Amino acid sequence: MSSSDFFLRVYEVVKQIPYGKVTSYGAIAKVLGTPRSSRTVGYAMNASHSDSEVPAHRVVNRNGVLTGKHHFPGTNLMQQLLESEGLIIEEDQIANFKENFWDPIEELGIQE
């Protein structure tokens, strides 16, 4: 599979993250059947910023830290987008991360 095909698969998952929820690079990699490709999911998110249909701001690291924030234009855009959806950000991390986490495996009904 080419990297562009993988990126498209990542984007299809990301487009399903509900408003006001977040998921992690690793959860996306896992639901795609490639659990060791979290970093590649991150590359896909970095490449997605020109596509307004991909809510890349809803993808964070496994601890809820806004690790991709530097790839958004402007100052604190990722944080602002998440806060506009009702999430609380404290020191670049999602407060109540577990309560706001969307698990694609659970939500999309995919068996591991």
Order of alpha helices (4+ residues) and beta strands (2+ residues): alpha-beta-alpha-alpha-beta-alpha-beta-beta-alpha-alpha
